[in-house]
Amino acid sequence: MTKPKRTSASENNAADPKEKPYVPITDRPLLGVPEAEALTGIPAKIIRAQVRNGLLKARMAGSTTMRIRRADLDAWLDALPAWHA
């Protein structure tokens, strides 16, 4: 895929109104499965399985977009069993 050509109008310091503002993952109240995976290091396959089994709460944003509340993700992580060696 080619990069879009930069023009003098696109190189100015004014923010583009079409461009979404960047919000770090740690500050987002809702996370997608890939974002939850990146934040926790737990594979997306396991996160989706935990949602399917009802162990991790998720919300549907639209008909197919799954979002996990940050508070629910933190609660699920806290409930994971500790490792005993």
Z-matrix of the N, CA and C atoms (Angstrom, degrees):
N
C 1 1.438
C 2 1.523 1 109.11
N 3 1.297 2 117.48 1 138.94
C 4 1.449 3 120.78 2 -177.92
C 5 1.518 4 110.44 3 -92.04
N 6 1.319 5 114.64 4 151.39
C 7 1.460 6 119.77 5 177.40
C 8 1.520 7 109.32 6 -78.26
N 9 1.338 8 117.20 7 146.14
C 10 1.461 9 118.48 8 176.51
C 11 1.522 10 110.05 9 -67.45
N 12 1.318 11 115.41 10 145.47
C 13 1.453 12 120.17 11 179.54
C 14 1.525 13 109.73 12 -71.81
N 15 1.314 14 115.32 13 139.45
C 16 1.461 15 120.26 14 177.97
C 17 1.526 16 109.12 15 -87.09
N 18 1.284 17 115.33 16 135.55
C 19 1.458 18 120.39 17 175.61
C 20 1.511 19 108.14 18 -114.55
N 21 1.303 20 116.58 19 167.32
C 22 1.462 21 119.60 20 179.82
C 23 1.524 22 110.84 21 -62.36
N 24 1.325 23 118.09 22 -30.25
C 25 1.465 24 120.77 23 178.42
C 26 1.521 25 111.43 24 -70.55
N 27 1.356 26 117.94 25 -32.99
C 28 1.465 27 120.36 26 -178.58
C 29 1.519 28 112.65 27 -84.43
N 30 1.320 29 118.12 28 -12.09
C 31 1.452 30 121.32 29 -177.88
C 32 1.522 31 113.12 30 -92.27
N 33 1.308 32 117.75 31 -2.43
C 34 1.466 33 118.30 32 -179.70
C 35 1.521 34 110.04 33 -72.59
N 36 1.321 35 117.54 34 169.40
C 37 1.457 36 122.34 35 -174.73
C 38 1.521 37 113.48 36 -82.80
N 39 1.305 38 118.93 37 -8.16
C 40 1.464 39 121.21 38 -179.64
C 41 1.531 40 109.13 39 -70.70
N 42 1.334 41 116.01 40 141.10
C 43 1.463 42 120.67 41 179.86
C 44 1.519 43 110.03 42 -71.76
N 45 1.316 44 115.34 43 140.96
C 46 1.455 45 121.31 44 178.35
C 47 1.525 46 107.96 45 -77.58
N 48 1.328 47 119.29 46 124.39
C 49 1.466 48 120.17 47 -177.64
C 50 1.525 49 113.39 48 -64.01
N 51 1.337 50 118.98 49 -21.81
C 52 1.458 51 122.15 50 179.47
C 53 1.529 52 111.79 51 -81.95
N 54 1.333 53 117.16 52 -18.43
C 55 1.450 54 121.55 53 -176.13
C 56 1.528 55 110.14 54 -81.97
N 57 1.345 56 116.16 55 131.55
C 58 1.458 57 120.83 56 179.34
C 59 1.525 58 109.56 57 -74.06
N 60 1.327 59 117.66 58 141.61
C 61 1.469 60 119.07 59 176.68
C 62 1.526 61 110.26 60 -70.43
N 63 1.306 62 117.18 61 145.76
C 64 1.457 63 121.54 62 179.71
C 65 1.520 64 109.73 63 -81.78
N 66 1.324 65 116.09 64 128.60
C 67 1.464 66 122.62 65 175.57
C 68 1.520 67 106.80 66 -125.12
N 69 1.330 68 118.41 67 123.39
C 70 1.464 69 120.01 68 179.64
C 71 1.531 70 111.58 69 -59.70
N 72 1.324 71 116.90 70 149.60
C 73 1.463 72 121.89 71 -179.09
C 74 1.524 73 110.69 72 -55.76
N 75 1.313 74 117.10 73 -38.73
C 76 1.462 75 120.29 74 -176.23
C 77 1.521 76 112.81 75 -66.46
N 78 1.328 77 117.84 76 -17.45
C 79 1.466 78 121.39 77 -178.97
C 80 1.526 79 113.42 78 -102.92
N 81 1.318 80 118.24 79 0.30
C 82 1.463 81 121.16 80 -177.13
C 83 1.528 82 110.53 81 -86.20
N 84 1.337 83 117.85 82 132.47
C 85 1.469 84 119.59 83 178.31
C 86 1.525 85 112.76 84 -75.56
N 87 1.330 86 118.11 85 -26.31
C 88 1.466 87 122.77 86 178.36
C 89 1.519 88 109.06 87 -122.10
N 90 1.335 89 115.20 88 139.29
C 91 1.456 90 120.55 89 -178.89
C 92 1.516 91 110.15 90 -126.87
N 93 1.313 92 116.57 91 143.35
C 94 1.453 93 121.20 92 169.61
C 95 1.517 94 108.45 93 -80.41
N 96 1.314 95 116.98 94 169.01
C 97 1.467 96 120.73 95 -179.70
C 98 1.534 97 111.04 96 -60.17
N 99 1.341 98 120.01 97 -44.05
C 100 1.469 99 118.59 98 178.74
C 101 1.534 100 112.44 99 -62.54
N 102 1.323 101 116.79 100 -35.19
C 103 1.465 102 120.12 101 178.31
C 104 1.523 103 111.03 102 -69.62
N 105 1.337 104 117.17 103 -40.17
C 106 1.463 105 121.02 104 176.78
C 107 1.524 106 110.33 105 -63.33
N 108 1.329 107 116.02 106 -38.05
C 109 1.459 108 121.10 107 177.08
C 110 1.525 109 110.51 108 -63.67
N 111 1.321 110 117.09 109 -45.20
C 112 1.462 111 121.17 110 -179.22
C 113 1.528 112 111.28 111 -65.64
N 114 1.307 113 116.60 112 -36.81
C 115 1.462 114 121.13 113 -177.45
C 116 1.518 115 111.90 114 -73.83
N 117 1.344 116 117.49 115 -39.19
C 118 1.462 117 120.75 116 -174.23
C 119 1.522 118 114.28 117 -98.21
N 120 1.326 119 116.98 118 -25.67
C 121 1.455 120 120.35 119 -174.40
C 122 1.518 121 112.66 120 83.87
N 123 1.324 122 117.17 121 2.89
C 124 1.464 123 122.33 122 178.41
C 125 1.527 124 107.54 123 -89.58
N 126 1.334 125 117.91 124 131.31
C 127 1.472 126 120.07 125 -176.77
C 128 1.528 127 113.14 126 -58.12
N 129 1.330 128 115.81 127 146.19
C 130 1.466 129 122.26 128 -179.35
C 131 1.520 130 111.34 129 -57.67
N 132 1.319 131 117.67 130 -34.68
C 133 1.456 132 122.14 131 179.80
C 134 1.534 133 110.63 132 -60.03
N 135 1.320 134 117.09 133 -41.65
C 136 1.463 135 121.15 134 178.98
C 137 1.518 136 110.57 135 -70.76
N 138 1.327 137 117.80 136 -40.54
C 139 1.468 138 121.05 137 179.38
C 140 1.522 139 110.12 138 -61.80
N 141 1.341 140 117.31 139 -45.49
C 142 1.469 141 120.31 140 178.64
C 143 1.525 142 111.51 141 -63.34
N 144 1.329 143 117.71 142 -38.63
C 145 1.468 144 121.66 143 178.65
C 146 1.527 145 110.64 144 -64.78
N 147 1.314 146 117.11 145 -39.43
C 148 1.463 147 120.50 146 179.13
C 149 1.531 148 111.18 147 -66.95
N 150 1.327 149 116.80 148 -35.09
C 151 1.474 150 120.68 149 175.68
C 152 1.527 151 109.27 150 -67.74
N 153 1.332 152 117.27 151 -46.08
C 154 1.470 153 121.52 152 179.05
C 155 1.522 154 111.91 153 -58.66
N 156 1.340 155 117.08 154 -38.75
C 157 1.461 156 121.96 155 -178.76
C 158 1.527 157 113.14 156 -81.60
N 159 1.321 158 116.96 157 -3.45
C 160 1.464 159 120.45 158 177.67
C 161 1.518 160 114.49 159 81.73
N 162 1.323 161 117.73 160 10.14
C 163 1.456 162 120.67 161 -179.57
C 164 1.528 163 112.48 162 -86.09
N 165 1.321 164 116.48 163 -22.84
C 166 1.463 165 123.07 164 177.09
C 167 1.516 166 107.38 165 -124.73
N 168 1.316 167 115.97 166 123.04
C 169 1.465 168 120.29 167 -178.72
C 170 1.527 169 110.04 168 -76.57
N 171 1.323 170 115.10 169 140.77
C 172 1.460 171 121.31 170 176.33
C 173 1.519 172 108.44 171 -140.32
N 174 1.306 173 116.83 172 157.94
C 175 1.454 174 123.68 173 178.97
C 176 1.521 175 107.86 174 -118.26
N 177 1.312 176 115.33 175 150.18
C 178 1.457 177 119.70 176 176.71
C 179 1.530 178 108.72 177 -100.83
N 180 1.307 179 115.90 178 122.15
C 181 1.463 180 122.44 179 176.02
C 182 1.522 181 105.45 180 -105.30
N 183 1.315 182 116.41 181 95.54
C 184 1.457 183 120.33 182 -172.11
C 185 1.514 184 108.98 183 91.58
N 186 1.313 185 117.13 184 -162.92
C 187 1.463 186 119.99 185 -174.81
C 188 1.527 187 113.28 186 -86.16
N 189 1.326 188 118.74 187 -24.43
C 190 1.457 189 119.93 188 -175.43
C 191 1.524 190 114.26 189 -131.60
N 192 1.305 191 119.16 190 -7.26
C 193 1.455 192 121.62 191 -174.98
C 194 1.523 193 110.53 192 -89.48
N 195 1.325 194 116.14 193 112.37
C 196 1.458 195 121.87 194 -179.79
C 197 1.525 196 109.37 195 -91.41
N 198 1.319 197 116.31 196 130.98
C 199 1.455 198 121.86 197 176.78
C 200 1.524 199 109.01 198 -126.71
N 201 1.312 200 115.76 199 140.62
C 202 1.456 201 122.08 200 179.87
C 203 1.521 202 107.81 201 -113.41
N 204 1.325 203 115.26 202 126.75
C 205 1.458 204 118.63 203 176.90
C 206 1.518 205 108.80 204 -68.45
N 207 1.312 206 115.80 205 140.56
C 208 1.464 207 120.97 206 -179.07
C 209 1.526 208 110.53 207 -59.31
N 210 1.333 209 117.37 208 -39.23
C 211 1.462 210 121.21 209 179.54
C 212 1.535 211 110.81 210 -63.44
N 213 1.338 212 117.55 211 -39.76
C 214 1.466 213 120.87 212 178.20
C 215 1.525 214 111.30 213 -67.69
N 216 1.328 215 116.88 214 -37.99
C 217 1.457 216 120.91 215 177.94
C 218 1.524 217 110.06 216 -64.79
N 219 1.332 218 117.17 217 -43.88
C 220 1.463 219 120.78 218 179.43
C 221 1.528 220 110.75 219 -63.88
N 222 1.336 221 117.81 220 -41.09
C 223 1.468 222 121.46 221 178.92
C 224 1.525 223 110.60 222 -64.29
N 225 1.337 224 117.24 223 -40.79
C 226 1.454 225 121.22 224 178.69
C 227 1.525 226 110.78 225 -64.45
N 228 1.335 227 116.71 226 -42.27
C 229 1.458 228 120.54 227 178.39
C 230 1.521 229 110.88 228 -63.18
N 231 1.321 230 117.81 229 -40.07
C 232 1.461 231 121.57 230 179.28
C 233 1.530 232 111.60 231 -66.02
N 234 1.331 233 117.38 232 -28.93
C 235 1.464 234 121.57 233 -178.53
C 236 1.523 235 113.41 234 -84.07
N 237 1.322 236 118.19 235 -8.39
C 238 1.463 237 120.36 236 178.54
C 239 1.531 238 109.47 237 -64.47
N 240 1.329 239 116.47 238 142.74
C 241 1.478 240 118.61 239 -178.62
C 242 1.522 241 111.60 240 -67.20
N 243 1.322 242 114.29 241 147.46
C 244 1.470 243 120.37 242 178.44
C 245 1.526 244 109.30 243 -79.23
N 246 1.308 245 116.36 244 151.84
C 247 1.457 246 121.98 245 178.32
C 248 1.524 247 108.59 246 -82.29
N 249 1.325 248 115.61 247 127.96
C 250 1.467 249 121.24 248 177.30
C 251 1.515 250 108.12 249 -116.89
N 252 1.312 251 115.91 250 113.31
C 253 1.471 252 119.80 251 -178.51
C 254 1.516 253 111.19 252 -88.69
